[in-house]
Amino acid sequence: LLRLNISRRPIANKYSDGKMQRTLKRGLKVPETGLKLQFLYFIVNMPGTKDEDQQQRPGSAGSAMMISKAVSFKRHLSDVGADTLPSGASADLQQLAYNKESDEEQKILDKKILHRIFKSIDVGKTGHLREDDIATLFNMTGEGSLTAEELAGIKNILFKNGSPDFDTLWESWEELKLREHSAKEFKLISSRFDESFSQHQLLIEEEGEQFTPTYRIFFYLKNLKTEKKIKISPWHDIPLFVKDVVRTTSPEEPLNKYNFICEIPKWTRAKYEIATKETFNPIKQDVDKGALRFYKHGDMLFNYGAFPQTWESTTHSFVFTDEGEAEAYPGDNDPVDAIEIGTQQLGTGSVTPVKVLGALGMIDDGEMDWKVICINITDPLAMFISDISDVARHMPGALECLRSWLRDYKICTGKPQNKFACEGNYFERKYAQDVISECHNHWRNFHLIHQKTEAA
């Protein structure tokens, strides 16, 4: 509510039944104060999902459905059960999530989260699941989409004695989790905490001396109550999407807010990168033939980094058609690279919410190496730039300079120029977001395979 007041922008909610009103300076305004407080509390404590992106994507049951019910029917606010919104429920779940020291605590946490998801799907308050709810349930718990064979097997287990209630679901849950996590090349160890990622709890710690092969930047998540911290993987644990607690747009519209992990700050030349093959994936300085890498071409002109929870799969080819001839390039086996073009220098290891503007398809040694162009959402220029076409207007020469730097930076090392797909033309925002979504799905599938191998 405070954030909406500060923004001083018109607020409109698609799921209004007439009681919600537009206002310019007061944010959300509801005739009945009690309803206003209940409604906001309901959203803040809305049943969560295991993966942050579930509330961003179309088809995420619960978010749109439950906000709709909350606004349209006042009784849905007053009738919320104690199990859904107990006093301090979120704090209790976070306490469990960041202090999982035993299998029993993990089971308690899993049961609480599963119960919240169960109640969010059971909008009719029947206390039972329908067959149509199964795919949604597994999608919201982060188990991934189900094949027809898997779906049929689950229905045979769950519905053998009629529509299951929550107790039946919980008793069968371990048997139903058909997808467990796998990979030989990458280190995919992560904390796998289940509660919402909170950026103000993120810590980074340096180990070793800078500009040496042993230098590492590790990421931690701190429990603000107990001061206890757990080590996390920036690649696997930090969510791709930035979560908005209160949405004023339809859930069918994906939010253009992503977490950007800065590896190389602008105006520096030490080549830092996420160590995909090390445990917990710290940031390190790249080494080539035993020597630490620095850009000999000159300082990096923009903040350079990556999007978490993405992977450019080597088994997937990106196809481009030029004058009737199709060219295909496999992924480069790394998270999707991102270039933040704002006016401020970001630090190595910093995690910044950005909005995507477009993309440049660079071909590096025959592999697809996407460079997604983005901007810090708090940058002074961000309010004027929403797509790649806006960059030329408000930052003239920036795109040409960026493309030239990426094309030529290897020449001084004796290597040829880098090439680009589609003659080096920039792709618009919508295309760039599709690339990110595709690579996020590659990461999800790869992560699930890894977990399955681990379990075996």
C-alpha positions as CSV (number, residue, x, y, z in Angstrom):
1,L,0.0,0.0,0.0
2,L,2.9,2.4,0.8
3,R,4.6,1.6,-2.5
4,L,1.4,2.4,-4.4
5,N,1.0,5.7,-2.5
6,I,4.5,6.7,-3.3
7,S,4.3,5.9,-7.0
8,R,1.5,8.4,-7.5
9,R,0.3,6.6,-10.5
10,P,-3.3,5.7,-11.4
11,I,-4.3,2.4,-10.0
12,A,-6.8,0.2,-11.7
13,N,-7.6,-3.4,-10.9
14,K,-9.1,-5.7,-13.6
15,Y,-10.8,-7.8,-11.0
16,S,-12.9,-5.0,-9.5
17,D,-16.6,-5.4,-8.9
18,G,-17.1,-1.6,-8.7
19,K,-16.1,-1.1,-5.1
20,M,-12.4,-0.6,-6.2
21,Q,-12.0,2.9,-7.4
22,R,-9.4,4.7,-9.5
23,T,-7.4,7.4,-7.7
24,L,-4.3,9.4,-8.6
25,K,-2.7,10.2,-5.3
26,R,-4.0,7.7,-2.7
27,G,-3.3,4.4,-4.3
28,L,-6.0,1.8,-3.6
29,K,-9.1,3.2,-2.2
30,V,-12.0,1.1,-1.0
31,P,-15.2,2.5,0.7
32,E,-15.0,0.1,3.6
33,T,-11.8,0.4,5.6
34,G,-12.1,-3.1,7.1
35,L,-12.4,-4.6,3.6
36,K,-9.4,-2.6,2.5
37,L,-7.2,-4.0,5.3
38,Q,-8.5,-7.5,4.9
39,F,-8.0,-7.4,1.1
40,L,-4.4,-6.2,1.4
41,Y,-3.6,-8.7,4.1
42,F,-5.1,-11.5,2.0
43,I,-2.8,-10.6,-1.0
44,V,0.4,-10.3,1.1
45,N,-0.3,-13.8,2.6
46,M,-1.6,-15.4,-0.5
47,P,-0.7,-19.0,-0.9
48,G,2.7,-19.1,-2.6
49,T,4.4,-21.5,-5.0
50,K,7.7,-23.2,-5.0
51,D,9.0,-21.3,-7.9
52,E,8.7,-17.5,-8.1
53,D,7.8,-17.6,-11.8
54,Q,4.6,-19.5,-11.2
55,Q,2.7,-16.3,-10.2
56,Q,4.0,-14.6,-13.3
57,R,3.0,-17.0,-16.0
58,P,-0.4,-17.5,-17.6
59,G,-2.3,-20.4,-16.1
60,S,-1.0,-19.9,-12.6
61,A,-4.2,-20.9,-10.8
62,G,-4.7,-19.3,-7.4
63,S,-3.3,-15.8,-8.1
64,A,-6.0,-14.5,-10.5
65,M,-8.7,-16.7,-9.2
66,M,-8.2,-15.8,-5.6
67,I,-7.8,-12.1,-6.1
68,S,-10.9,-12.2,-8.2
69,K,-12.8,-13.9,-5.5
70,A,-11.4,-11.7,-2.8
71,V,-12.5,-8.5,-4.5
72,S,-15.8,-9.7,-5.9
73,F,-17.1,-11.5,-2.8
74,K,-16.5,-10.0,0.6
75,R,-17.3,-13.2,2.2
76,H,-14.2,-14.8,0.7
77,L,-12.2,-12.5,2.9
78,S,-14.1,-13.0,6.1
79,D,-14.3,-16.7,5.7
80,V,-10.6,-17.4,5.2
81,G,-9.7,-20.3,7.4
82,A,-7.1,-20.3,10.2
83,D,-4.9,-22.7,8.2
84,T,-4.7,-20.3,5.3
85,L,-4.1,-17.0,7.2
86,P,-3.1,-17.7,10.8
87,S,-1.5,-14.9,12.8
88,G,2.1,-14.7,11.7
89,A,1.7,-17.5,9.2
90,S,4.3,-16.1,6.7
91,A,6.8,-15.5,9.5
92,D,6.4,-19.1,10.7
93,L,6.9,-20.5,7.2
94,Q,9.9,-18.4,6.6
95,Q,11.4,-19.5,9.9
96,L,11.0,-23.1,8.8
97,A,12.3,-22.4,5.3
98,Y,15.6,-20.9,6.5
99,N,16.2,-23.3,9.4
100,K,15.5,-26.7,7.9
101,E,17.9,-28.7,10.1
102,S,16.0,-32.0,10.1
103,D,13.8,-34.1,7.8
104,E,10.9,-33.6,10.2
105,E,11.1,-29.8,9.8
106,Q,11.2,-30.2,6.1
107,K,8.1,-32.3,6.1
108,I,6.3,-29.7,8.3
109,L,7.2,-27.0,5.8
110,D,6.2,-29.1,2.8
111,K,2.9,-29.9,4.3
112,K,2.1,-26.3,5.1
113,I,3.0,-25.1,1.6
114,L,1.1,-28.0,0.0
115,H,-2.0,-27.2,2.1
116,R,-1.9,-23.5,1.1
117,I,-1.7,-24.5,-2.6
118,F,-4.5,-27.1,-2.1
119,K,-6.8,-24.4,-0.6
120,S,-6.0,-22.0,-3.4
121,I,-7.1,-24.5,-6.0
122,D,-10.2,-25.5,-4.0
123,V,-12.0,-22.2,-4.8
124,G,-15.3,-23.9,-4.2
125,K,-14.3,-24.9,-0.7
126,T,-15.5,-28.5,-1.2
127,G,-12.4,-29.9,0.6
128,H,-11.7,-32.2,-2.3
129,L,-9.7,-32.1,-5.6
130,R,-11.2,-32.6,-9.0
131,E,-9.3,-34.5,-11.7
132,D,-8.9,-31.2,-13.7
133,D,-6.9,-29.8,-10.7
134,I,-4.1,-32.3,-10.8
135,A,-2.0,-30.7,-13.6
136,T,-2.4,-27.3,-11.9
137,L,-1.4,-28.7,-8.5
138,F,1.9,-30.2,-9.9
139,N,2.6,-27.1,-11.9
140,M,2.2,-24.8,-8.8
141,T,4.4,-27.0,-6.6
142,G,7.2,-26.7,-9.1
143,E,7.2,-30.4,-10.2
144,G,6.8,-29.4,-13.8
145,S,4.3,-30.2,-16.5
146,L,3.1,-33.8,-16.6
147,T,2.9,-36.2,-19.5
148,A,-0.4,-37.9,-20.4
149,E,1.1,-41.2,-19.0
150,E,2.2,-39.5,-15.7
151,L,-1.2,-37.8,-15.3
152,A,-3.1,-41.0,-15.8
153,G,-0.9,-42.8,-13.2
154,I,-1.5,-40.1,-10.7
155,K,-5.2,-40.1,-11.2
156,N,-5.3,-43.9,-10.6
157,I,-3.5,-43.4,-7.3
158,L,-5.5,-40.4,-6.0
159,F,-9.0,-41.2,-7.2
160,K,-9.2,-44.9,-6.5
161,N,-11.5,-44.1,-3.6
162,G,-13.2,-41.0,-5.0
163,S,-12.2,-37.4,-5.0
164,P,-9.3,-37.0,-2.5
165,D,-9.2,-34.6,0.4
166,F,-6.0,-33.0,1.7
167,D,-5.2,-35.8,4.1
168,T,-5.4,-38.3,1.2
169,L,-3.2,-36.1,-1.0
170,W,-0.6,-35.7,1.7
171,E,-0.4,-39.4,2.4
172,S,0.2,-40.1,-1.3
173,W,2.5,-37.1,-1.9
174,E,5.8,-38.8,-1.7
175,E,4.6,-41.5,-4.1
176,L,3.2,-38.9,-6.5
177,K,6.3,-36.9,-6.8
178,L,7.4,-38.6,-9.9
179,R,9.9,-36.0,-10.9
180,E,13.0,-35.8,-8.7
181,H,16.0,-33.9,-9.5
182,S,20.5,-34.6,-12.3
183,A,23.6,-33.6,-14.5
184,K,27.1,-34.7,-14.7
185,E,28.6,-31.5,-16.0
186,F,27.1,-28.8,-13.8
187,K,27.0,-28.4,-10.1
188,L,23.3,-27.9,-9.4
189,I,23.5,-28.0,-5.6
190,S,21.2,-25.4,-4.1
191,S,19.4,-24.7,-0.9
192,R,16.0,-25.3,-2.6
193,F,14.3,-23.1,0.0
194,D,10.6,-23.0,-0.6
195,E,9.6,-19.5,0.6
196,S,9.6,-16.3,-1.4
197,F,13.1,-14.9,-2.2
198,S,13.6,-11.6,-0.3
199,Q,16.3,-9.4,-1.7
200,H,17.0,-7.6,1.5
201,Q,18.1,-10.9,3.0
202,L,20.6,-11.5,0.3
203,L,24.3,-11.3,1.4
204,I,27.5,-11.8,-0.6
205,E,30.9,-12.7,0.9
206,E,34.3,-12.7,-0.7
207,E,36.8,-15.5,-0.2
208,G,40.4,-15.3,-1.3
209,E,42.3,-12.3,-2.6
210,Q,40.9,-10.4,-5.6
211,F,42.6,-10.9,-8.9
212,T,43.9,-14.3,-7.9
213,P,42.7,-17.8,-9.1
214,T,41.2,-18.5,-5.6
215,Y,39.0,-15.4,-5.4
216,R,35.3,-16.3,-5.0
217,I,32.1,-14.4,-4.3
218,F,29.5,-16.6,-2.5
219,F,25.8,-15.8,-2.0
220,Y,23.9,-16.3,1.3
221,L,20.3,-15.8,2.5
222,K,20.0,-14.4,6.0
223,N,17.2,-15.1,8.5
224,L,16.6,-11.6,10.0
225,K,15.2,-13.1,13.2
226,T,17.8,-15.7,14.1
227,E,20.7,-14.0,12.2
228,K,21.4,-17.5,10.7
229,K,22.5,-17.6,7.1
230,I,22.4,-20.3,4.5
231,K,24.6,-20.6,1.4
232,I,22.7,-20.4,-1.9
233,S,23.4,-20.7,-5.6
234,P,22.9,-17.5,-7.5
235,W,22.1,-19.5,-10.6
236,H,19.6,-21.9,-9.2
237,D,18.2,-20.3,-6.0
238,I,17.7,-16.7,-7.0
239,P,14.4,-16.5,-9.0
240,L,14.3,-15.3,-12.5
241,F,11.2,-13.2,-12.0
242,V,10.8,-10.3,-9.6
243,K,7.7,-10.9,-7.5
244,D,5.1,-8.2,-7.1
245,V,2.9,-8.7,-4.1
246,V,0.2,-6.4,-5.3
247,R,-0.6,-6.6,-9.0
248,T,-2.6,-4.0,-10.9
249,T,-2.5,-5.8,-14.2
250,S,-4.0,-9.1,-15.4
251,P,-2.1,-12.3,-14.6
252,E,-2.3,-13.1,-18.3
253,E,0.2,-10.2,-18.9
254,P,3.7,-11.3,-17.9
255,L,5.5,-8.8,-15.7
256,N,8.6,-7.3,-17.3
257,K,10.7,-7.5,-14.2
258,Y,13.6,-9.9,-13.9
259,N,16.5,-10.4,-11.5
260,F,19.8,-9.4,-13.0
261,I,23.0,-10.8,-11.5
262,C,25.9,-8.4,-12.2
263,E,29.2,-10.2,-13.0
264,I,31.3,-7.4,-14.6
265,P,30.6,-3.8,-13.6
266,K,30.8,-1.1,-16.3
267,W,34.1,0.7,-16.6
268,T,36.1,-2.4,-15.4
269,R,37.8,-5.2,-17.4
270,A,38.3,-8.2,-15.1
271,K,36.2,-11.0,-16.6
272,Y,34.1,-12.4,-13.8
273,E,31.5,-15.1,-14.3
274,I,29.2,-17.5,-12.5
275,A,31.2,-20.7,-11.9
276,T,28.6,-23.2,-13.3
277,K,30.8,-26.2,-12.5
278,E,31.5,-25.4,-8.9
279,T,29.4,-26.2,-5.8
280,F,26.9,-23.4,-5.1
281,N,28.1,-21.6,-8.3
282,P,30.1,-18.6,-6.8
283,I,31.3,-15.8,-9.0
284,K,35.0,-16.2,-10.0
285,Q,37.4,-14.6,-12.4
286,D,37.7,-16.6,-15.6
287,V,41.0,-18.3,-16.4
288,D,42.4,-19.0,-19.9
289,K,45.4,-21.3,-20.2
290,G,46.4,-20.7,-16.6
291,A,46.1,-16.9,-16.8
292,L,43.4,-14.7,-15.3
293,R,41.3,-13.0,-18.0
294,F,41.1,-9.3,-18.5
295,Y,39.5,-7.6,-21.5
296,K,42.4,-6.3,-23.5
297,H,40.1,-4.5,-25.8
298,G,39.3,-2.0,-23.0
299,D,36.8,-1.5,-20.1
300,M,33.4,-3.0,-20.3
301,L,31.0,-0.2,-21.4
302,F,27.9,-1.5,-19.6
303,N,27.1,-3.7,-16.6
304,Y,27.4,-7.2,-17.8
305,G,25.9,-10.3,-16.1
306,A,23.3,-13.1,-16.4
307,F,19.7,-14.0,-15.7
308,P,19.3,-16.7,-13.0
309,Q,17.4,-19.9,-13.6
310,T,18.1,-19.8,-17.4
311,W,20.2,-22.1,-19.5
312,E,21.1,-22.0,-23.2
313,S,20.9,-25.7,-23.9
314,T,23.5,-27.4,-26.1
315,T,20.8,-29.8,-27.4
316,H,18.5,-27.1,-28.6
317,S,19.2,-25.1,-31.8
318,F,18.1,-21.6,-32.4
319,V,17.1,-21.3,-36.1
320,F,17.3,-18.1,-38.2
321,T,16.2,-17.8,-41.8
322,D,18.1,-15.5,-44.1
323,E,17.0,-15.2,-47.7
324,G,15.3,-18.5,-47.6
325,E,18.3,-20.3,-46.1
326,A,18.0,-21.6,-42.5
327,E,20.9,-21.4,-40.1
328,A,20.8,-23.2,-36.7
329,Y,23.1,-22.6,-33.8
330,P,23.1,-24.6,-30.5
331,G,23.2,-22.9,-27.1
332,D,26.5,-22.1,-25.5
333,N,25.9,-24.2,-22.3
334,D,25.6,-21.1,-20.0
335,P,23.0,-19.0,-18.3
336,V,21.5,-16.3,-20.6
337,D,23.9,-13.2,-20.7
338,A,22.3,-9.8,-19.9
339,I,23.7,-6.3,-20.5
340,E,22.3,-3.5,-18.3
341,I,22.6,-0.2,-20.0
342,G,21.6,2.2,-17.2
343,T,23.5,5.2,-16.0
344,Q,24.8,3.7,-12.7
345,Q,27.6,1.2,-12.1
346,L,26.5,-2.0,-10.4
347,G,28.8,-4.1,-8.2
348,T,30.0,-7.6,-8.9
349,G,27.5,-10.0,-7.2
350,S,24.7,-7.4,-6.9
351,V,21.2,-8.5,-7.8
352,T,19.1,-5.8,-9.4
353,P,15.5,-5.8,-10.7
354,V,15.5,-4.9,-14.4
355,K,13.1,-4.6,-17.3
356,V,14.0,-6.3,-20.7
357,L,14.3,-4.0,-23.7
358,G,15.5,-6.3,-26.5
359,A,18.2,-8.8,-27.5
360,L,21.2,-9.2,-29.8
361,G,22.0,-12.7,-31.2
362,M,25.8,-13.1,-31.0
363,I,27.4,-16.2,-32.6
364,D,30.4,-17.2,-30.6
365,D,32.5,-20.0,-32.0
366,G,29.5,-21.4,-33.8
367,E,27.3,-21.3,-30.7
368,M,24.3,-19.1,-29.9
369,D,25.3,-16.5,-27.2
370,W,22.3,-14.3,-26.6
371,K,22.9,-10.8,-25.2
372,V,19.7,-9.6,-23.6
373,I,19.5,-5.8,-23.3
374,C,17.9,-4.5,-20.1
375,I,17.8,-1.5,-17.7
376,N,17.6,-1.1,-14.0
377,I,14.0,-0.3,-13.1
378,T,15.1,2.5,-10.8
379,D,17.4,4.1,-13.3
380,P,16.5,7.7,-14.2
381,L,16.1,6.7,-17.9
382,A,14.0,3.6,-17.2
383,M,10.7,5.5,-17.2
384,F,11.4,6.6,-20.8
385,I,12.6,3.3,-22.2
386,S,10.3,0.3,-22.6
387,D,11.6,-1.3,-25.9
388,I,14.7,-1.4,-27.9
389,S,13.4,1.3,-30.3
390,D,13.3,3.7,-27.3
391,V,17.0,3.3,-26.7
392,A,18.1,5.0,-29.9
393,R,15.9,8.0,-29.0
394,H,17.1,8.5,-25.4
395,M,20.6,7.0,-25.6
396,P,21.8,7.8,-29.1
397,G,24.7,5.8,-30.2
398,A,24.6,3.3,-27.3
399,L,23.3,0.3,-29.3
400,E,25.9,0.9,-32.1
401,C,28.7,1.2,-29.6
402,L,27.6,-2.0,-27.7
403,R,27.4,-4.0,-30.9
404,S,30.8,-2.8,-32.1
405,W,32.4,-3.7,-28.7
406,L,31.0,-7.2,-28.8
407,R,32.0,-7.7,-32.4
408,D,35.6,-6.6,-32.0
409,Y,36.8,-7.3,-28.5
410,K,38.6,-10.6,-29.5
411,I,40.6,-9.1,-32.3
412,C,43.4,-7.9,-30.1
413,T,43.9,-11.5,-28.9
414,G,44.4,-12.7,-32.5
415,K,40.9,-14.1,-33.0
416,P,38.4,-13.1,-35.7
417,Q,35.4,-10.8,-35.2
418,N,32.3,-12.2,-33.6
419,K,29.3,-12.7,-35.8
420,F,25.7,-11.9,-35.2
421,A,22.4,-13.5,-36.3
422,C,20.1,-11.5,-38.6
423,E,23.0,-9.2,-39.7
424,G,23.4,-7.8,-36.2
425,N,19.9,-6.3,-36.0
426,Y,18.5,-6.0,-32.5
427,F,15.4,-8.0,-31.6
428,E,12.5,-6.3,-29.9
429,R,11.4,-6.7,-26.3
430,K,8.7,-9.3,-27.0
431,Y,11.2,-11.6,-28.8
432,A,13.8,-11.2,-26.1
433,Q,11.2,-12.2,-23.4
434,D,10.3,-15.3,-25.5
435,V,14.0,-16.2,-25.6
436,I,14.3,-15.8,-21.8
437,S,11.1,-17.9,-21.3
438,E,12.5,-20.6,-23.6
439,C,15.8,-20.8,-21.8
440,H,14.1,-20.8,-18.4
441,N,12.2,-23.9,-19.5
442,H,15.5,-25.4,-20.6
443,W,16.9,-24.8,-17.1
444,R,13.8,-26.2,-15.5
445,N,14.0,-29.4,-17.5
446,F,17.7,-29.7,-16.9
447,H,17.3,-29.1,-13.2
448,L,14.6,-31.8,-12.9
449,I,16.7,-34.3,-14.7
450,H,19.6,-33.6,-12.3
451,Q,17.4,-34.1,-9.3
452,K,16.1,-37.4,-10.7
453,T,19.7,-38.6,-11.1
454,E,20.6,-37.5,-7.6
455,A,17.7,-39.4,-6.1
456,A,18.7,-42.5,-8.0
